[in-house]
Amino acid sequence: MHLRALRKGERVTLQDHLPPEKVAYIMQAPSWCRERAKQIGENTGSFIEILLSDRPLNRLRTAQGVLRLAHKYGPRRLENACERALFYNELHYGAVKRILEKGLDKENLPERAVSIPSSPGRFVRSWIGGAG
């Protein structure tokens, strides 16, 4: 037995009545996602942190989905895919999944151009990053 719903369309569910896989989903709160992402790696941690920084409950399923990709592709590949997604500022599940499906996580990222002042008022282009 459990309490009766008070409003039309409202549901009342006891956790004891849910199958184990549903209980596991409910337990994966934003704090759990952040901690798991950090365990996978720095880029995955940053990706999930940025994703959950605004409206975390609205983006919780997305964060859980990204982290679930580690089961299929492995944590190392997910870490590389999150690095690529961050590089291109593609902060959504679909981008990470496509990167993994197409194997783009195995490719080197392009180098980034950075301006370094050589003398007052003048800049020299210097290349850093990727394959250097």
DSSP file (Angstrom, degrees, kcal/mol; ACC not computed):
  #  RESIDUE AA STRUCTURE BP1 BP2  ACC     N-H-->O    O-->H-N    N-H-->O    O-->H-N    TCO  KAPPA ALPHA  PHI   PSI    X-CA   Y-CA   Z-CA
    1    1 A M              0   0    0      0, 0.0     2,-0.3     0, 0.0     0, 0.0   0.000 360.0 360.0 360.0 150.4    0.0    0.0    0.0
    2    2 A H        -     0   0    0     10,-0.0    10,-0.0    12,-0.0    12,-0.0  -0.944 360.0 -67.7-149.6 172.6    1.0    3.6   -0.6
    3    3 A L        -     0   0    0     -2,-0.3     2,-0.3     1,-0.1     9,-0.1  -0.214  51.1-113.1 -62.5 151.4   -0.5    7.1   -0.4
    4    4 A R        -     0   0    0      1,-0.1    -1,-0.1     7,-0.0     7,-0.1  -0.639  34.9-102.9 -83.9 142.4   -3.1    8.1   -2.8
    5    5 A A        -     0   0    0     -2,-0.3    -1,-0.1     5,-0.2     7,-0.1  -0.350  24.0-152.2 -63.5 145.2   -2.3   10.8   -5.4
    6    6 A L  S    S+     0   0    0      5,-0.1     2,-0.3     2,-0.1    -1,-0.1   0.752  72.2  44.6 -93.6 -26.7   -3.8   14.2   -4.5
    7    7 A R  S >  S-     0   0    0      1,-0.0     3,-1.7     4,-0.0     2,-0.1  -0.844  94.4 -91.4-120.6 155.9   -4.1   15.7   -8.0
    8    8 A K  T 3  S+     0   0    0     -2,-0.3     3,-0.1     1,-0.3    -2,-0.1  -0.426 113.4  15.4 -61.8 131.7   -5.4   14.3  -11.3
    9    9 A G  T 3  S+     0   0    0      1,-0.3    -1,-0.3    -2,-0.1     2,-0.2   0.284  94.1 131.0  86.3 -10.3   -2.5   12.8  -13.3
   10   10 A E    <   -     0   0    0     -3,-1.7     2,-0.4     1,-0.0    -1,-0.3  -0.500  43.9-151.3 -76.0 144.4   -0.2   12.7  -10.3
   11   11 A R        -     0   0    0     -2,-0.2     2,-0.5    -3,-0.1    -5,-0.1  -0.920   8.7-160.8-118.1 144.5    1.6    9.4   -9.7
   12   12 A V        +     0   0    0     -2,-0.4     2,-0.4    -9,-0.1    -7,-0.1  -0.978  18.1 176.0-123.8 116.6    2.8    8.0   -6.4
   13   13 A T        -     0   0    0     -2,-0.5     2,-0.4     3,-0.0    -2,-0.0  -0.969  23.3-141.1-125.6 135.2    5.5    5.3   -6.7
   14   14 A L    >   -     0   0    0     -2,-0.4     3,-1.8     1,-0.1     4,-0.4  -0.791  16.6-135.2 -91.5 135.5    7.3    3.5   -4.0
   15   15 A Q  G >  S+     0   0    0     -2,-0.4     3,-1.4     1,-0.3    -1,-0.1   0.834 104.6  64.2 -58.7 -32.0   11.0    2.8   -4.8
   16   16 A D  G 3  S+     0   0    0      1,-0.3    -1,-0.3     7,-0.0     7,-0.0   0.726  98.3  55.6 -64.2 -20.3   10.5   -0.7   -3.4
   17   17 A H  G <  S+     0   0    0     -3,-1.8    -1,-0.3     2,-0.1    -2,-0.2   0.527  90.8  93.1 -89.8  -6.5    8.1   -1.4   -6.3
   18   18 A L  S <  S-     0   0    0     -3,-1.4     5,-0.0    -4,-0.4    -3,-0.0  -0.576  83.3-107.1 -88.6 149.1   10.6   -0.4   -9.0
   19   19 A P    >>  -     0   0    0      0, 0.0     4,-1.7     0, 0.0     3,-1.1  -0.381  38.1-105.2 -67.6 155.4   12.9   -2.8  -10.8
   20   20 A P  H 3> S+     0   0    0      0, 0.0     4,-2.3     0, 0.0     5,-0.2   0.826 118.4  56.3 -54.3 -37.8   16.6   -2.6   -9.9
   21   21 A E  H 3> S+     0   0    0      1,-0.2     4,-1.4     2,-0.2     5,-0.1   0.828 107.5  49.3 -67.5 -29.7   17.6   -0.8  -13.1
   22   22 A K  H <> S+     0   0    0     -3,-1.1     4,-2.0     2,-0.2    -1,-0.2   0.875 109.4  51.3 -73.7 -38.2   15.1    2.0  -12.5
   23   23 A V  H  X S+     0   0    0     -4,-1.7     4,-1.8     1,-0.2    -2,-0.2   0.909 107.6  53.5 -63.6 -41.9   16.3    2.4   -8.9
   24   24 A A  H  X S+     0   0    0     -4,-2.3     4,-0.6     1,-0.2    -1,-0.2   0.899 107.9  51.2 -59.5 -41.3   19.9    2.7  -10.1
   25   25 A Y  H >< S+     0   0    0     -4,-1.4     3,-1.1     1,-0.2    -1,-0.2   0.918 108.6  50.4 -61.4 -45.0   18.8    5.5  -12.6
   26   26 A I  H 3< S+     0   0    0     -4,-2.0    -1,-0.2     1,-0.3    -2,-0.2   0.837 106.1  56.3 -63.9 -33.2   17.0    7.4   -9.8
   27   27 A M  H 3< S+     0   0    0     -4,-1.8     2,-1.9     1,-0.2    -1,-0.3   0.632  83.3  90.3 -75.2 -13.5   20.2    7.2   -7.6
   28   28 A Q    <<  +     0   0    0     -3,-1.1    -1,-0.2    -4,-0.6    36,-0.1  -0.498  61.5 168.6 -86.6  71.4   22.3    8.9  -10.3
   29   29 A A     >  -     0   0    0     -2,-1.9     4,-2.3     1,-0.1     3,-0.4  -0.201  53.9 -90.7 -74.5 170.5   21.8   12.5   -9.2
   30   30 A P  H  > S+     0   0    0      0, 0.0     4,-2.5     0, 0.0     5,-0.2   0.873 128.7  53.8 -52.2 -40.0   23.9   15.4  -10.5
   31   31 A S  H  > S+     0   0    0      1,-0.2     4,-2.1     2,-0.2     5,-0.2   0.900 108.7  49.1 -64.3 -39.1   26.5   14.9   -7.8
   32   32 A W  H  > S+     0   0    0     -3,-0.4     4,-2.7     2,-0.2     5,-0.2   0.921 110.7  50.7 -63.6 -43.5   26.9   11.3   -8.7
   33   33 A C  H  X S+     0   0    0     -4,-2.3     4,-2.5     1,-0.2    -2,-0.2   0.910 110.1  49.6 -61.4 -43.6   27.3   12.2  -12.4
   34   34 A R  H  X S+     0   0    0     -4,-2.5     4,-2.0    -5,-0.2    -1,-0.2   0.926 113.2  46.2 -61.4 -45.0   30.0   14.8  -11.6
   35   35 A E  H  X S+     0   0    0     -4,-2.1     4,-1.6     2,-0.2    -2,-0.2   0.921 113.8  47.7 -65.7 -44.4   31.9   12.3   -9.4
   36   36 A R  H  X S+     0   0    0     -4,-2.7     4,-1.5     1,-0.2    -1,-0.2   0.903 110.4  52.7 -63.2 -41.4   31.7    9.5  -12.0
   37   37 A A  H  X S+     0   0    0     -4,-2.5     4,-2.1     1,-0.2     8,-0.6   0.903 107.4  51.3 -62.4 -41.7   32.8   11.8  -14.8
   38   38 A K  H  < S+     0   0    0     -4,-2.0    -1,-0.2     1,-0.2    -2,-0.2   0.847 106.2  55.9 -63.9 -33.8   35.8   12.9  -12.8
   39   39 A Q  H  < S+     0   0    0     -4,-1.6    -1,-0.2     1,-0.2    -2,-0.2   0.858 107.1  49.6 -65.6 -34.9   36.7    9.2  -12.3
   40   40 A I  H  < S-     0   0    0     -4,-1.5     2,-0.3     1,-0.3    -2,-0.2   0.924 126.8 -68.1 -70.7 -44.5   36.7    8.7  -16.1
   41   41 A G     X  -     0   0    0     -4,-2.1     4,-2.4     1,-0.1    -1,-0.3  -0.934  42.6 -81.0 166.7 171.4   38.9   11.7  -16.7
   42   42 A E  H  > S+     0   0    0     -2,-0.3     4,-2.4     2,-0.2     5,-0.2   0.895 122.0  47.0 -62.6 -44.5   39.5   15.5  -16.7
   43   43 A N  H  > S+     0   0    0      2,-0.2     4,-2.7     1,-0.2    -1,-0.2   0.899 113.1  48.1 -68.7 -40.3   37.7   16.1  -20.0
   44   44 A T  H  > S+     0   0    0     -7,-0.2     4,-2.6     2,-0.2     5,-0.3   0.912 112.0  51.2 -65.0 -41.2   34.7   14.0  -19.1
   45   45 A G  H  X S+     0   0    0     -4,-2.4     4,-2.4    -8,-0.6    -2,-0.2   0.919 112.3  45.7 -59.9 -44.7   34.6   15.8  -15.8
   46   46 A S  H  X S+     0   0    0     -4,-2.4     4,-2.6     2,-0.2     5,-0.2   0.916 112.0  51.7 -65.2 -43.4   34.7   19.2  -17.5
   47   47 A F  H  X S+     0   0    0     -4,-2.7     4,-2.5     1,-0.2    -2,-0.2   0.943 114.5  41.8 -58.5 -50.4   32.1   18.2  -20.1
   48   48 A I  H  X S+     0   0    0     -4,-2.6     4,-2.6     2,-0.2    -1,-0.2   0.880 113.0  54.2 -67.6 -38.2   29.6   17.0  -17.4
   49   49 A E  H  X S+     0   0    0     -4,-2.4     4,-0.6    -5,-0.3    -2,-0.2   0.930 112.5  43.1 -61.4 -45.7   30.4   20.0  -15.1
   50   50 A I  H >< S+     0   0    0     -4,-2.6     3,-0.8     1,-0.2     4,-0.4   0.918 113.7  52.4 -65.4 -43.4   29.6   22.4  -17.9
   51   51 A L  H >< S+     0   0    0     -4,-2.5     3,-0.5    -5,-0.2    -2,-0.2   0.904 116.1  38.9 -59.2 -43.3   26.5   20.4  -19.0
   52   52 A L  H 3< S+     0   0    0     -4,-2.6    -1,-0.2     1,-0.2    -2,-0.2   0.420  91.3  90.5 -90.6   2.0   25.1   20.4  -15.4
   53   53 A S  T << S+     0   0    0     -3,-0.8     2,-0.5    -4,-0.6    -1,-0.2   0.766  90.5  43.9 -70.4 -24.1   26.1   24.0  -14.6
   54   54 A D  S <  S-     0   0    0     -3,-0.5    -1,-0.2    -4,-0.4     5,-0.1  -0.983 134.0 -14.4-125.4 122.4   22.8   25.4  -15.8
   55   55 A R  S >> S-     0   0    0     -2,-0.5     4,-1.3     3,-0.1     3,-0.7   0.960  71.5-174.0  53.7  61.2   19.5   23.7  -15.0
   56   56 A P  T 34 S+     0   0    0      0, 0.0     4,-0.4     0, 0.0     7,-0.2   0.827  78.0  53.2 -58.6 -35.7   21.1   20.4  -13.7
   57   57 A L  T 34 S+     0   0    0      1,-0.2     3,-0.5     2,-0.2     4,-0.4   0.846 108.0  51.3 -70.7 -30.3   17.8   18.5  -13.3
   58   58 A N  T <4 S+     0   0    0     -3,-0.7    -1,-0.2     1,-0.2     4,-0.2   0.778 117.4  39.5 -72.5 -25.7   16.8   19.3  -16.8
   59   59 A R  S  X S+     0   0    0     -4,-1.3     4,-2.3     1,-0.1    -1,-0.2   0.290  85.9 100.8-107.0   8.9   20.1   18.0  -18.1
   60   60 A L  H  > S+     0   0    0     -3,-0.5     4,-2.7    -4,-0.4     5,-0.2   0.919  81.5  49.8 -62.2 -45.4   20.4   15.0  -15.8
   61   61 A R  H  > S+     0   0    0     -4,-0.4     4,-2.3     1,-0.2    -1,-0.2   0.876 110.4  51.7 -63.1 -36.1   19.3   12.5  -18.4
   62   62 A T  H  > S+     0   0    0      2,-0.2     4,-2.4    -4,-0.2    -1,-0.2   0.935 110.8  47.5 -63.8 -46.0   21.7   13.9  -20.9
   63   63 A A  H  X S+     0   0    0     -4,-2.3     4,-2.3     1,-0.2    -2,-0.2   0.914 112.3  49.6 -61.7 -43.3   24.6   13.6  -18.4
   64   64 A Q  H  X S+     0   0    0     -4,-2.7     4,-2.0     1,-0.2    -1,-0.2   0.899 110.3  51.4 -62.2 -40.3   23.5   10.1  -17.5
   65   65 A G  H  X S+     0   0    0     -4,-2.3     4,-1.0     2,-0.2    -2,-0.2   0.909 108.8  50.1 -63.5 -42.8   23.4    9.2  -21.2
   66   66 A V  H >< S+     0   0    0     -4,-2.4     3,-0.8     1,-0.2     4,-0.4   0.937 112.2  47.7 -60.6 -46.6   26.9   10.5  -21.9
   67   67 A L  H >< S+     0   0    0     -4,-2.3     3,-1.3     1,-0.3     4,-0.3   0.827 104.6  60.4 -66.2 -31.5   28.3    8.6  -18.9
   68   68 A R  H >X S+     0   0    0     -4,-2.0     3,-1.6     1,-0.3     4,-0.8   0.761  88.1  73.8 -66.3 -24.1   26.5    5.4  -20.2
   69   69 A L  H <X S+     0   0    0     -4,-1.0     4,-2.8    -3,-0.8     5,-0.5   0.760  83.3  68.9 -61.0 -23.1   28.5    5.6  -23.4
   70   70 A A  H <> S+     0   0    0     -3,-1.3     4,-1.4    -4,-0.4    -1,-0.3   0.797  92.6  58.7 -65.2 -27.9   31.5    4.4  -21.3
   71   71 A H  H <4 S+     0   0    0     -3,-1.6    -1,-0.2    -4,-0.3    -2,-0.2   0.885 115.6  33.3 -67.4 -38.1   29.8    1.0  -21.0
   72   72 A K  H  < S+     0   0    0     -4,-0.8    -2,-0.2    -3,-0.2    -1,-0.1   0.882 135.3  22.3 -85.5 -41.0   29.7    0.6  -24.8
   73   73 A Y  H  < S-     0   0    0     -4,-2.8     4,-0.4     1,-0.1    -3,-0.2   0.591 107.8-111.1-107.2 -14.0   32.9    2.4  -25.9
   74   74 A G     X  -     0   0    0     -4,-1.4     4,-1.9    -5,-0.5     5,-0.2   0.069  28.5 -87.5  94.1 151.9   35.1    2.3  -22.8
   75   75 A P  H  > S+     0   0    0      0, 0.0     4,-2.5     0, 0.0     5,-0.2   0.853 122.2  55.8 -65.5 -36.2   36.2    5.2  -20.5
   76   76 A R  H  > S+     0   0    0      2,-0.2     4,-2.1     1,-0.2     5,-0.2   0.930 110.3  44.9 -63.7 -44.8   39.3    6.1  -22.5
   77   77 A R  H  > S+     0   0    0     -4,-0.4     4,-2.5     2,-0.2    -1,-0.2   0.890 112.6  51.7 -66.8 -38.4   37.3    6.6  -25.7
   78   78 A L  H  X S+     0   0    0     -4,-1.9     4,-2.6     2,-0.2     5,-0.2   0.914 108.1  52.4 -63.5 -41.3   34.7    8.6  -23.9
   79   79 A E  H  X S+     0   0    0     -4,-2.5     4,-1.8     1,-0.2    -2,-0.2   0.918 111.8  45.7 -59.2 -44.6   37.4   10.8  -22.4
   80   80 A N  H  X S+     0   0    0     -4,-2.1     4,-2.0     2,-0.2    -2,-0.2   0.883 111.9  51.5 -66.6 -38.6   38.8   11.5  -25.9
   81   81 A A  H  X S+     0   0    0     -4,-2.5     4,-2.6     1,-0.2    -2,-0.2   0.895 109.4  49.8 -66.1 -39.7   35.3   12.1  -27.3
   82   82 A C  H  X S+     0   0    0     -4,-2.6     4,-2.5     2,-0.2    -1,-0.2   0.874 108.0  54.3 -66.5 -36.3   34.6   14.6  -24.5
   83   83 A E  H  X S+     0   0    0     -4,-1.8     4,-2.3    -5,-0.2    -2,-0.2   0.930 111.2  45.0 -60.7 -44.8   37.9   16.3  -25.2
   84   84 A R  H  X S+     0   0    0     -4,-2.0     4,-2.1     2,-0.2    -2,-0.2   0.910 112.3  51.2 -66.2 -42.9   36.9   16.7  -28.9
   85   85 A A  H  <>S+     0   0    0     -4,-2.6     5,-3.0     1,-0.2     4,-0.3   0.897 112.2  47.0 -62.4 -40.6   33.3   17.9  -28.0
   86   86 A L  H ><5S+     0   0    0     -4,-2.5     3,-1.0     3,-0.2    -1,-0.2   0.906 108.5  55.7 -65.6 -41.4   34.8   20.5  -25.6
   87   87 A F  H 3<5S+     0   0    0     -4,-2.3    -2,-0.2     1,-0.3    -1,-0.2   0.900 116.6  35.8 -57.5 -43.2   37.3   21.6  -28.3
   88   88 A Y  T 3<5S-     0   0    0     -4,-2.1    -1,-0.3    -5,-0.1    -2,-0.2   0.346 110.6-120.9 -93.8   5.8   34.5   22.3  -30.8
   89   89 A N  T < 5 +     0   0    0     -3,-1.0     2,-0.8    -4,-0.3    -3,-0.2   0.880  62.5 146.7  56.1  41.2   32.1   23.6  -28.0
   90   90 A E      < +     0   0    0     -5,-3.0     2,-1.2    -6,-0.2    -1,-0.2  -0.782  20.1 175.5-106.1  83.7   29.6   20.8  -28.9
   91   91 A L        +     0   0    0     -2,-0.8     2,-0.3    -3,-0.1     3,-0.1  -0.451  38.1  94.5 -97.9  62.5   28.2   20.3  -25.5
   92   92 A H  S >> S-     0   0    0     -2,-1.2     4,-1.5     1,-0.1     3,-0.6  -0.986  79.5-111.5-147.8 159.0   25.4   17.8  -26.1
   93   93 A Y  H 3> S+     0   0    0     -2,-0.3     4,-2.7     1,-0.2     5,-0.2   0.887 112.0  58.3 -55.2 -46.8   24.9   14.0  -26.0
   94   94 A G  H 3> S+     0   0    0      1,-0.2     4,-2.4     2,-0.2    -1,-0.2   0.849 104.1  51.9 -56.9 -37.7   24.4   13.7  -29.8
   95   95 A A  H <> S+     0   0    0     -3,-0.6     4,-2.3     2,-0.2    -1,-0.2   0.935 111.5  45.5 -66.3 -46.2   27.9   15.2  -30.5
   96   96 A V  H  X S+     0   0    0     -4,-1.5     4,-2.0     1,-0.2    -2,-0.2   0.914 113.8  49.9 -64.1 -42.4   29.7   12.8  -28.1
   97   97 A K  H  X S+     0   0    0     -4,-2.7     4,-2.9     1,-0.2    -1,-0.2   0.921 111.3  48.2 -63.3 -44.3   27.8    9.8  -29.5
   98   98 A R  H  X S+     0   0    0     -4,-2.4     4,-2.6    -5,-0.2     6,-0.3   0.902 108.5  54.6 -62.9 -41.1   28.6   10.8  -33.1
   99   99 A I  H  <>S+     0   0    0     -4,-2.3     5,-1.8     1,-0.2     6,-0.9   0.921 113.6  42.4 -57.5 -44.2   32.3   11.3  -32.3
  100  100 A L  H ><5S+     0   0    0     -4,-2.0     3,-0.8     3,-0.2    -2,-0.2   0.919 113.2  51.1 -70.1 -44.4   32.4    7.8  -30.9
  101  101 A E  H 3<5S+     0   0    0     -4,-2.9    -2,-0.2     1,-0.2    -1,-0.2   0.882 115.5  42.3 -60.8 -39.0   30.3    6.2  -33.6
  102  102 A K  T 3<5S-     0   0    0     -4,-2.6    -1,-0.2    -5,-0.2    -2,-0.2   0.490 109.7-122.0 -88.2  -3.3   32.5    7.7  -36.3
  103  103 A G  T X 5 +     0   0    0     -3,-0.8     3,-1.6    -4,-0.5     4,-0.2   0.692  67.3 138.8  72.5  18.2   35.8    6.9  -34.4
  104  104 A L  G > < +     0   0    0     -5,-1.8     3,-1.4    -6,-0.3    -4,-0.2   0.719  59.2  72.6 -68.6 -19.6   36.8   10.6  -34.4
  105  105 A D  G 3  S+     0   0    0     -6,-0.9    -1,-0.3     1,-0.3    -5,-0.1   0.678  91.7  58.7 -67.0 -15.6   37.9   10.2  -30.8
  106  106 A K  G <  S+     0   0    0     -3,-1.6    -1,-0.3     2,-0.1     2,-0.2   0.534  92.7  85.3 -90.1  -8.1   40.9    8.3  -32.2
  107  107 A E  S <  S-     0   0    0     -3,-1.4     2,-0.1    -4,-0.2    -4,-0.0  -0.635  86.3-104.7 -94.7 152.6   42.1   11.2  -34.4
  108  108 A N        -     0   0    0     -2,-0.2    -1,-0.1     1,-0.1    -2,-0.1  -0.454  34.8-117.6 -70.8 145.2   44.3   14.0  -33.3
  109  109 A L        -     0   0    0     -2,-0.1    22,-0.4     1,-0.1    -1,-0.1  -0.539  35.7-100.0 -77.0 149.6   42.7   17.4  -32.6
  110  110 A P        -     0   0    0      0, 0.0    20,-0.4     0, 0.0     2,-0.2  -0.318  44.7 -99.9 -64.2 156.1   43.8   20.3  -34.8
  111  111 A E        -     0   0    0     18,-0.2     2,-0.4    20,-0.1    18,-0.2  -0.490  34.0-127.1 -77.0 148.9   46.3   22.6  -33.3
  112  112 A R  E     -A  128   0A   0     16,-1.9    16,-2.1    -2,-0.2     2,-0.4  -0.774  14.6-129.9 -97.8 141.5   45.1   25.9  -31.8
  113  113 A A  E     -A  127   0A   0     -2,-0.4     2,-0.4    14,-0.2    14,-0.2  -0.756  26.4-174.5 -89.2 134.7   46.6   29.2  -32.8
  114  114 A V  E     -A  126   0A   0     12,-2.3    12,-2.0    -2,-0.4     2,-0.5  -0.996  20.7-133.3-131.2 135.1   47.5   31.5  -29.9
  115  115 A S  E     -A  125   0A   0     -2,-0.4    10,-0.2    10,-0.2     8,-0.0  -0.773  22.4-172.8 -89.5 127.1   48.8   35.1  -30.2
  116  116 A I  E     -A  124   0A   0      8,-2.0     8,-2.0    -2,-0.5     2,-0.2  -0.981  27.8-118.6-119.8 125.2   51.9   35.8  -28.0
  117  117 A P  E     -A  123   0A   0      0, 0.0     6,-0.2     0, 0.0     8,-0.0  -0.441  27.7-178.5 -65.4 128.8   53.1   39.3  -27.7
  118  118 A S  E    S-     0   0A   0      4,-1.2     5,-0.1     1,-0.5     0, 0.0   0.755  72.7 -12.8 -95.9 -31.6   56.7   39.6  -29.1
  119  119 A S  E >  S-A  122   0A   0      3,-0.9     3,-2.6     0, 0.0    -1,-0.5  -0.954 101.9 -56.5-158.2 164.6   57.1   43.3  -28.3
  120  120 A P  T 3  S+     0   0    0      0, 0.0     3,-0.1     0, 0.0     0, 0.0  -0.208 124.6   3.7 -52.5 124.4   54.7   46.1  -27.3
  121  121 A G  T 3  S+     0   0    0      1,-0.2     2,-0.4     0, 0.0     0, 0.0   0.419 113.4  95.7  84.4  -2.6   51.9   46.4  -29.9
  122  122 A R  E <   -A  119   0A   0     -3,-2.6    -4,-1.2     2,-0.0    -3,-0.9  -0.932  53.2-160.7-124.6 147.3   53.1   43.4  -32.0
  123  123 A F  E     -A  117   0A   0     -2,-0.4     2,-0.4    -6,-0.2    -8,-0.1  -0.950   4.7-157.0-127.5 146.6   51.9   39.8  -32.0
  124  124 A V  E     -A  116   0A   0     -8,-2.0    -8,-2.0    -2,-0.4     2,-0.4  -0.969  24.7-122.1-119.2 137.2   53.5   36.6  -33.3
  125  125 A R  E     -A  115   0A   0     -2,-0.4     2,-0.4   -10,-0.2   -10,-0.2  -0.649  33.1-178.5 -79.8 131.0   51.5   33.6  -34.2
  126  126 A S  E     -A  114   0A   0    -12,-2.0   -12,-2.3    -2,-0.4     2,-0.5  -0.987  18.5-137.8-130.3 140.7   52.5   30.5  -32.3
  127  127 A W  E     +A  113   0A   0     -2,-0.4     2,-0.3   -14,-0.2   -14,-0.2  -0.845  27.7 166.8-103.7 131.8   51.0   27.0  -32.6
  128  128 A I  E     +A  112   0A   0    -16,-2.1   -16,-1.9    -2,-0.5     2,-0.3  -0.912  34.0  37.9-134.0 164.4   50.2   24.8  -29.6
  129  129 A G  S    S+     0   0    0     -2,-0.3     3,-0.3   -18,-0.2   -18,-0.2  -0.689  83.0  39.7 108.3-155.6   48.3   21.7  -28.9
  130  130 A G  S    S+     0   0    0    -20,-0.4     2,-1.3    -2,-0.3    -1,-0.2   0.491 115.8   4.8   5.9-113.5   47.7   18.4  -30.7
  131  131 A A              0   0    0    -22,-0.4    -1,-0.2     1,-0.2   -20,-0.1  -0.650 360.0 360.0 -96.8  79.7   50.6   16.8  -32.6
  132  132 A G              0   0    0     -2,-1.3    -1,-0.2    -3,-0.3    -2,-0.1   0.420 360.0 360.0-125.3 360.0   53.5   19.1  -31.7
